[in-house]
Amino acid sequence: MNILKAIAGNGLLIAILGHGFVGFSLLWDKVLLGRRTTTNLVSYVFWLGAISIFGLALLPFGFQMPKANMVAIAFGAGVVELIANYFYYAALKAGEASEELAVMGGFTPVATALISVPLLKQPIGGQPLGFILLTLGGFVMFFADKSPKKKMLPCVLVASTAFALVDVLQKIAFNESNFVTVYVIFTMGTFAGALAMLIPPSWRKQIFERSKEAPPKRKLSYMVNRFLAGVGSFLIVYAISLTSPAIVEAISGVRYTVIFIGALAITLIRPDWLKENFSGRVLAAKLTATGLVIAGLAVIGLQGGPNAGRN
């Protein structure tokens, strides 16, 4: 019991677990987005937001109606989250899975730290060296080889900035209210954003037509993967409630470590599912990036402990 309590209160460990789940989910997303019945981005993102309604399941576990300004902050963060996901998955379709995730792991923590400066007491959680190593790993992975960077970069920049804003808004709300309250309102914002996607007739048509076209097995695969992503996202939000959002985002390097290993395995075993570039120079660069991530995690773990920079 004491061990479980220790794990539940360890922001660093929770963030690592959350990003690991999301990394595996995003690898499968890349596979699905390459298939004809799941290539429609609007439909894909709509259902991603629609299932956030399950956040209401936490209502009996400590929800307390906060002040109106906190409701606006948490709800707004949920809406921005869906916008960020749209550009995130647009970038994922445009580039290689391991590279797109990596650049998000570089830009997003930097953007989070910059937005945090005027709003939070410790923008990078008092962990400059660990933050730099983790973030550097993201940039090294991104520039590992030639990819459609010009095509990816606009979506990556918008998604990174939006995710950074979401993280900081969540942290502000967590500083004023409990986790369950903020999380429920946040997921309602995401759900409302998904409903708003039904307003444009062309989008509404894409959403429902593509959903009908997908075979039952593909639908099941998508929903199982969304559940896995949901668990990961929940853990990441929980980690933000415990520690610095910039550090939590920097730990997203764990995602592309999972992606790198998974993409390499799939490329070797099932190239018809996913095929990425793992030539000598590229492999060396991606291994270097992975090493930087591991080093950054070690530094944070040794110097700051699990919950450094709570504010």
Secondary structure as UniProt FT lines:
FT   HELIX           2..8
FT   HELIX           11..33
FT   HELIX           36..38
FT   HELIX           41..50
FT   HELIX           51..61
FT   HELIX           68..94
FT   HELIX           97..116
FT   TURN            117..119
FT   TURN            123..126
FT   HELIX           128..142
FT   HELIX           149..174
FT   TURN            175..176
FT   HELIX           179..196
FT   TURN            197..198
FT   HELIX           201..213
FT   HELIX           216..242
FT   HELIX           245..250
FT   TURN            251..252
FT   HELIX           253..269
FT   TURN            271..273
FT   HELIX           280..303
FT   TURN            306..307
//
